[in-house]
């Protein structure tokens, strides 16, 4: 019985020993895979920058690959700061030299001079702290984890890459809208290390654009302008290294030609048809002009116009079109008033025999019949020396009296060559058929060359 107990105890002890060994082996293996095989010096402090020559900062090479740019439109205006915002999706890359690392050769695969580290390992390294100075939001893209990678080279160069997006604020000018060209910078600056400790510089690749990148309303000017400078930050009391990339957005005019300029020009031309409509078509003429005016108002109020306080190029075009239609409407009012006056004068003067009137105007008849007080009376037609070509009617011994025909000359007259009666409002309509198109074409010829010259 005792032997059986000893045997069971021995077996239990053996099994326990085996389990302890296995657990230690597993723990050792887990610790081995979790801990970095890059040996950091005992005195390594990640808060201290890598050593460099006396008085020289640590050089950090920076590059950007732009994947996409979107949301550049007038609806995305930040009214609190009077700036427009747009989103940039990109890959950023940083590269610097960390001479304090002790790298064993066995961590590199055969034929490779680099190894990719886990993000947890990178947290033990010194890292530069650049940020986007004029961004509203800057975040690293995530799905199940942050899209970052750290690569370590045999020459102790550390390369950090991340996929991120940033909401950039841009101060835009719209005086030449819709032929405007917007230049939007992105400022990248070291946050805590001044330019004596860390210097940012563009790598050889600089900023690269996705070859498939296309914007709906803009053409992206290339090559991009890159700058390296030192900016003084009074908030941080010091000079800090700064990188700048300028994006040049050239607005495409095709959309506005189709949606704004061409339709408004056709509406203005449509208003000219009213000059061929006589005053007997008053409802049609008024309806045509008022409809043209309302169409222009609706067209420009519904357009995507930046809500800024100053005058834009599109505002001048809108004013020119509306002024042309308004002038056509005012011309109709003028000719209608002249027609009313003409009709009043015609109805007030009795009709005289056409032959007598014709002979009187030609000076072939010595008397002319006129109606006064319901009776017909003849008077001598004498030539007065006042103005050549004018005839005044003088009775027997009475003072000269101007003919009633003379009061009609302001709204109608007779052509001396053809003898045809000319009516003022009809002549105004005939002249307007040529004057209005000429003035509008002069406006167009002045508008576009000046706009193209200023935008270039």
FENMOFEN-V200883 format. One record per residue. OMEGA is omega as a letter, one per 30 degrees, with the letter a starting at -180 (999 if undefined). NEAR is the number of other ideal C-beta (glycine too) atoms within 12 Angstrom. D_FIRST is the distance of its C-alpha to the first C-alpha in whole Angstrom. Layout:
OMEGA_NEAR_D_FIRST, OMEGA_NEAR_D_FIRST
This chain:
l_7_0, l_8_4, l_9_5, l_10_5, l_11_6, l_12_9, l_13_10, l_14_11, l_14_12, l_14_14, l_14_15, l_14_17, l_14_18, l_14_20, l_14_21, l_14_23, a_14_24, l_14_26, l_14_27, l_14_29, a_14_30, a_14_32, l_14_33, l_14_35, l_14_36, a_14_38, l_15_39, l_14_40, l_13_42, l_12_43, a_13_45, a_12_46, a_14_48, a_13_49, l_18_51, l_27_54, l_22_54, a_31_58, l_17_57, l_20_59, l_18_60, a_8_59, a_10_62, l_22_63, a_15_64, l_21_65, a_13_67, a_18_70, l_31_72, a_31_71, l_21_73, l_21_77, a_11_80, l_7_82, a_9_84, a_16_83, l_27_80, a_34_78, l_28_79, l_40_77, a_29_79, l_42_79, a_30_80, l_37_80, a_26_80, l_35_81, a_24_80, l_24_82, a_37_84, l_22_85, l_26_87, l_34_90, a_24_92, l_27_94, a_16_92, l_22_89, l_25_91, a_22_90, a_14_93, a_9_91, l_14_92, l_19_95, l_24_93, a_32_91, l_31_88, a_38_86, l_29_83, l_43_82, a_29_78, l_37_78, l_29_75, l_42_75, l_32_74, a_39_74, l_31_74, a_38_74, l_26_72, a_38_69, a_20_69, a_27_66, l_33_64, a_19_62, l_27_61, a_14_59, a_14_60, l_11_57, l_23_57, l_21_60, a_12_60, l_8_62, l_7_66, l_14_66, l_18_67, l_22_65, l_28_62, a_22_62, l_30_60, l_23_58, l_22_60, l_16_57, a_27_58, l_28_61, l_16_61, a_25_60, l_32_64, a_30_67, l_29_69, a_37_73, l_24_74, l_37_77, l_28_78, a_31_81, a_29_83, l_31_85, l_28_82, l_24_82, l_18_78, a_27_76, l_21_73, a_23_70, a_22_70, l_14_66, l_8_64, l_6_61, l_14_61, a_21_64, l_21_66, l_28_66, l_26_65, a_32_65, l_26_66, a_34_65, a_24_67, l_20_67, l_18_70, l_24_68, l_26_70, l_39_69, a_32_70, l_36_69, l_28_70, l_32_70, a_27_72, l_31_73, a_29_76, l_38_79, a_27_82, l_39_85, a_29_88, l_34_91, a_19_94, l_34_97, a_24_100, l_29_102, a_23_106, l_31_106, g_34_104, l_36_103, a_32_104, l_33_102, a_28_100, l_37_97, a_22_95, l_35_92, l_32_90, a_38_86, l_30_86, a_41_82, l_38_82, a_39_79, a_24_78, a_19_77, a_30_78, a_26_82, l_29_84, l_19_83, a_28_79, l_36_79, l_32_82, l_42_81, l_31_83, l_30_84, a_24_82, l_13_84, l_19_83, l_27_84, a_34_84, l_24_84, l_28_85, a_19_83, l_11_86, a_9_85, l_22_86, l_15_89, a_28_90, a_18_92, a_28_95, l_30_95, a_21_95, a_33_93, l_19_95, f_20_94, l_14_93, l_27_91, a_20_93, l_28_90, l_22_91, a_25_89, l_22_90, a_23_89, l_26_89, l_16_90, a_21_88, l_9_89, a_11_86, l_19_84, l_9_86, l_21_86, a_22_87, l_34_85, a_38_84, l_34_85, a_41_86, l_31_88, a_39_88, l_25_91, a_36_91, a_24_95, l_30_95, a_24_98, l_34_99, a_22_100, a_27_103, a_17_103, a_19_101, l_30_104, a_19_106, a_15_105, a_21_104, a_32_107, a_30_110, l_19_111, a_24_111, l_36_112, l_30_115, l_21_116, l_32_116, l_37_119, l_24_121, l_26_120, l_42_122, l_33_125, l_26_126, a_39_127, l_33_130, l_20_131, l_27_131, l_19_134, l_28_135, l_11_135, a_19_131, a_19_130, l_15_127, a_18_126, l_29_127, a_21_125, a_20_122, a_28_121, l_37_122, l_21_120, l_23_117, l_35_117, l_32_117, l_20_114, l_24_112, l_35_112, l_21_111, a_17_108, a_30_107, l_29_107, l_16_105, a_14_102, l_26_102, a_25_99, l_27_101, a_32_99, l_19_100, a_22_102, a_10_105, a_15_107, l_17_109, l_29_108, l_33_109, l_35_108, l_27_110, l_27_113, l_39_113, l_34_112, l_21_115, a_30_118, a_37_117, l_30_117, l_22_120, l_38_122, l_38_121, l_24_122, l_28_125, l_43_126, l_30_126, l_21_128, l_31_130, l_38_130, a_22_131, a_23_134, l_32_136, l_28_135, l_20_137, l_26_140, l_27_140, l_19_141, l_23_143, l_30_145, l_19_145, l_17_146, a_24_149, a_20_150, a_12_150, a_15_152, l_21_155, l_19_157, l_13_157, a_22_161, a_16_162, a_14_160, l_14_163, a_22_165, a_26_162, l_18_162, l_20_165, a_28_165, l_26_162, l_17_164, a_16_167, a_15_169, a_22_170, l_18_172, l_21_171, a_34_167, l_24_167, a_28_164, l_17_163, l_17_164, l_8_164, l_8_165, l_10_168, a_16_168, a_17_170, l_19_171, l_25_171, l_22_172, a_30_170, l_21_171, l_17_169, a_19_168, a_11_168, a_12_165, a_11_162, l_8_163, a_13_162, a_20_162, l_30_164, a_25_165, a_31_167, l_21_170, a_19_172, l_12_176, a_8_176, l_14_172, a_11_170, l_21_167, l_22_164, l_19_161, l_24_160, l_20_158, a_30_156, l_21_156, a_19_153, a_27_151, l_20_151, a_18_147, l_26_145, l_27_148, a_23_150, l_21_152, a_13_152, a_13_156, a_7_155, a_9_154, a_15_155, l_14_151, l_23_150, l_23_147, a_28_144, a_26_142, l_29_139, l_26_139, l_25_140, l_29_137, a_31_135, l_19_136, a_20_136, l_31_132, l_21_131, a_16_132, a_21_131, l_35_127, a_22_126, a_16_127, l_22_126, l_31_123, l_20_123, l_16_124, l_24_121, a_24_119, l_15_120, a_17_120, a_28_116, l_23_114, l_15_116, l_18_115, a_26_112, l_16_111, a_13_112, a_18_110, l_22_107, 999_12_107
